[in-house]
Amino acid sequence: MIRFSKFNLAALIFGYSFLYVPILYLMVYSFNDSRIIGVWAGFSFRWYTKLFEDDAMIHAVLNSFEIAAIVATVAVALGTMAALIMVRLKRFHGRTLFSGLISAPLVMPEVITGLALLLMFVTLERAIGWPSERGMLTVIIAHITLTMSYVYLVVQARLADFDMSLEEAAMDLGARPSTVFFKITLPIISPSLLAGWLLAFALSLDDVVIASFLAGPGATTLPILVFSSVRTGVTPELNALATIIVGIVSVGILVSGLIMHRRISRKIY
């Protein structure tokens, strides 16, 4: 049994308090009746009501969730294919270049990435007329470029420890490569795919730097709207919105944790 020293316990408590007490503070004050942040004036759902009456905020939320869902799905597909190529094909021409291209968005500052993609889209518009304007499509492409690298790392780590004898046994029994992939490989690596999807979703939902370069009229995302609103002062509506998002994310993490726990339990028993 592992025992914590007093110093380790105090450091653990301080660390978690530093991370989560501000979030709890924000959630509590989302039910505050006062407009002034930090002054408690009684319990109320006033700001939740105003939040759902704010069309601009709701539109930005829907845009962000739609973009994040599309980005996460495409990033998982592309990141998984890249991981399969790098793990299964040990040697091929251009492997070093391909590996560098996958890892580049991880180390590149987002300002540089956003500016580079903006220049690329402007050049393409002048050359072939596409894209005609900046909007959700340009933001989606940019976020896929960023998040695919993170998905690749997660899936690649799982494939590196994959037991190839399972696939070999299935093929010896007459299974086709596509059947082996969908019936054996995919279910085994599905926890890493889920983790990669959630990571890509969170990164896309949270991004403000790249989106500020590439979002056009009608494609305002939630981080951009919040960032512009904070300049004039934090409103209780933002506290209410943050509380709802924290609740949704918490439920998502809980559900994914239960799914992964059940898969592990089935393997053990």
C-alpha positions in Angstrom: 0.0 0.0 0.0 1.4 3.4 -1.0 1.6 6.0 1.8 1.8 9.7 1.2 4.0 11.9 3.3 2.6 15.1 4.7 4.5 17.1 2.2 3.3 15.0 -0.8 -0.3 15.1 0.6 -0.1 18.9 1.0 1.4 19.3 -2.5 -1.4 17.1 -3.9 -4.1 19.1 -2.2 -2.6 22.4 -3.2 -2.2 21.3 -6.8 -5.8 20.1 -7.2 -7.1 23.1 -5.4 -5.2 25.5 -7.7 -6.7 23.7 -10.7 -10.3 23.1 -9.6 -11.2 25.7 -7.0 -11.5 28.5 -9.6 -13.8 26.4 -11.7 -16.0 25.6 -8.7 -16.0 29.3 -7.9 -17.1 30.1 -11.4 -19.8 27.5 -11.3 -21.2 28.8 -7.9 -21.3 32.4 -9.1 -23.1 31.4 -12.3 -26.1 31.2 -10.0 -25.5 34.6 -8.5 -28.4 37.1 -9.0 -26.0 40.1 -9.1 -24.4 41.5 -12.3 -21.2 42.3 -10.4 -18.8 39.4 -10.5 -17.7 38.3 -7.0 -20.6 40.0 -5.1 -23.1 37.4 -4.0 -26.7 38.7 -4.1 -28.7 35.5 -3.8 -29.4 32.3 -5.7 -30.9 32.7 -9.2 -31.2 31.2 -12.7 -31.3 34.6 -14.1 -28.2 34.4 -16.2 -29.0 31.0 -17.6 -32.3 32.4 -18.9 -30.4 35.4 -20.5 -27.9 33.0 -21.9 -30.5 31.1 -23.9 -32.0 34.4 -25.1 -28.6 35.5 -26.5 -28.8 34.5 -30.1 -25.2 35.5 -30.9 -23.9 33.3 -28.0 -26.0 30.3 -29.0 -24.9 30.6 -32.6 -21.3 30.7 -31.6 -21.7 27.6 -29.3 -23.4 25.7 -32.1 -20.7 26.7 -34.6 -17.9 25.6 -32.2 -19.5 22.2 -31.4 -20.3 21.5 -35.1 -16.7 22.4 -36.1 -15.2 20.4 -33.2 -17.3 17.3 -34.0 -16.3 17.3 -37.7 -12.7 18.1 -36.9 -12.4 15.3 -34.3 -14.0 12.7 -36.6 -11.8 13.5 -39.6 -8.7 13.9 -37.5 -9.2 10.4 -36.0 -9.5 8.9 -39.5 -6.4 10.7 -40.9 -4.4 10.3 -37.7 -5.2 6.6 -37.5 -4.1 6.0 -41.2 -0.9 7.9 -40.5 -0.2 5.9 -37.4 -0.8 2.6 -39.3 1.6 3.7 -42.0 4.4 4.7 -39.6 4.0 1.6 -37.4 3.3 -1.1 -40.0 5.6 0.1 -42.8 9.0 0.2 -41.3 10.8 1.5 -44.3 9.6 3.5 -47.3 10.8 6.5 -49.3 10.1 9.7 -47.6 9.5 8.2 -44.2 11.6 10.9 -42.4 9.8 13.7 -44.3 6.4 12.2 -43.6 7.2 11.9 -39.9 8.4 15.5 -39.8 5.2 16.7 -41.5 3.1 14.9 -39.0 5.0 16.3 -36.0 5.4 19.8 -37.3 2.0 21.2 -35.9 2.9 19.9 -32.4 6.0 22.2 -32.2 4.9 25.1 -34.4 3.4 28.1 -32.6 -0.3 28.5 -33.3 0.3 32.1 -34.5 2.7 30.9 -37.2 0.3 28.0 -38.2 -2.7 30.4 -38.4 -0.8 32.9 -40.5 0.7 30.3 -42.8 -2.8 28.7 -43.4 -4.3 32.2 -44.0 -1.6 33.0 -46.6 -2.2 29.6 -48.2 -6.0 30.1 -48.5 -5.5 33.6 -49.9 -3.1 32.2 -52.5 -5.5 29.4 -53.5 -8.3 31.9 -53.8 -6.3 34.1 -56.2 -5.1 31.0 -58.2 -8.2 28.8 -58.5 -11.0 30.8 -56.8 -11.3 28.5 -53.8 -12.1 29.1 -51.0 -14.2 32.0 -52.0 -14.2 33.4 -48.5 -13.0 32.5 -45.0 -15.6 30.6 -42.9 -16.3 27.3 -41.2 -14.6 25.3 -43.9 -11.3 27.1 -43.5 -11.5 26.8 -39.7 -12.2 23.0 -40.0 -9.3 22.4 -42.4 -7.0 24.3 -40.1 -8.1 22.5 -37.0 -7.8 19.1 -38.7 -4.2 20.1 -39.6 -3.5 20.8 -35.9 -5.4 18.0 -34.2 -4.4 15.2 -36.5 -0.9 15.2 -35.0 -2.2 14.7 -31.5 -4.4 11.8 -32.6 -1.5 10.3 -34.4 0.6 10.2 -31.2 -2.2 8.6 -29.2 -3.0 5.9 -31.8 0.7 5.3 -32.7 1.5 4.6 -29.0 -1.2 1.9 -28.9 -0.3 0.3 -32.2 3.4 0.1 -31.1 2.3 -2.4 -28.4 -0.2 -4.2 -30.6 0.0 -8.0 -30.6 0.4 -8.9 -34.3 -0.2 -12.6 -33.6 -3.9 -11.9 -33.4 -4.1 -10.5 -36.9 -1.8 -13.3 -38.2 -4.1 -15.9 -36.6 -7.2 -14.4 -38.2 -5.6 -14.3 -41.6 -4.4 -17.9 -41.3 -8.0 -18.8 -40.7 -9.0 -17.2 -44.0 -10.0 -13.7 -42.9 -9.5 -10.9 -45.5 -7.3 -7.9 -44.5 -10.4 -5.6 -44.4 -12.2 -8.1 -42.1 -9.1 -8.4 -39.8 -8.9 -4.6 -39.5 -12.6 -4.0 -38.7 -13.2 -7.1 -36.6 -9.9 -7.3 -34.7 -7.6 -4.3 -35.0 -10.3 -1.6 -34.8 -12.0 -2.9 -31.6 -8.7 -3.4 -29.8 -7.5 0.1 -30.5 -10.9 1.7 -30.0 -10.0 3.1 -26.6 -7.1 5.1 -28.1 -9.4 6.2 -30.9 -11.9 7.5 -28.4 -9.2 9.2 -26.4 -7.9 10.8 -29.6 -11.4 11.9 -30.6 -12.0 13.6 -27.3 -8.5 15.2 -27.4 -9.1 16.6 -30.9 -12.6 17.8 -29.9 -11.3 19.6 -26.9 -8.4 21.2 -28.8 -10.7 22.4 -31.6 -13.3 23.7 -29.1 -10.7 25.6 -27.2 -8.7 27.2 -30.1 -8.9 30.9 -30.5 -5.6 31.8 -32.2 -5.9 29.9 -35.4 -9.7 30.4 -35.6 -9.2 34.2 -35.3 -7.1 34.1 -38.5 -9.5 32.0 -40.5 -13.0 32.6 -39.2 -15.1 34.8 -41.4 -18.6 36.3 -41.1 -21.1 33.8 -39.8 -18.4 31.5 -38.6 -17.6 33.1 -35.2 -16.6 30.4 -32.7 -17.2 30.4 -29.0 -13.6 31.1 -27.9 -13.5 34.2 -30.3 -16.8 35.5 -28.9 -15.7 35.0 -25.3 -12.3 36.5 -25.9 -13.9 39.6 -27.4 -16.4 39.8 -24.6 -13.8 39.6 -21.9 -12.1 42.8 -23.1 -15.2 44.7 -22.0 -15.6 42.8 -18.8 -16.7 39.3 -17.7 -20.5 38.9 -17.6 -22.4 36.4 -15.5 -23.7 34.9 -18.8 -20.1 33.6 -19.5 -20.1 32.0 -16.0 -23.4 30.2 -16.9 -22.1 29.1 -20.3 -18.8 27.8 -18.7 -20.8 25.9 -16.1 -22.9 24.2 -18.8 -19.7 23.3 -20.9 -18.0 21.9 -17.7 -21.1 19.8 -17.1 -21.1 18.4 -20.6 -17.4 17.7 -20.6 -17.7 16.0 -17.2 -20.5 13.7 -18.5 -18.4 12.9 -21.6 -15.4 12.0 -19.6 -17.5 9.9 -17.2 -19.1 8.0 -20.0 -15.8 7.4 -21.8 -14.2 6.3 -18.5 -17.0 3.8 -17.9 -16.7 2.4 -21.4 -12.9 1.9 -21.1 -13.4 0.4 -17.6 -15.9 -2.2 -19.0 -13.5 -3.1 -21.8 -10.7 -3.6 -19.4 -12.9 -5.7 -17.0 -14.0 -7.9 -19.9 -10.3 -8.6 -20.8 -9.5 -9.5 -17.1 -12.5 -11.8 -16.5 
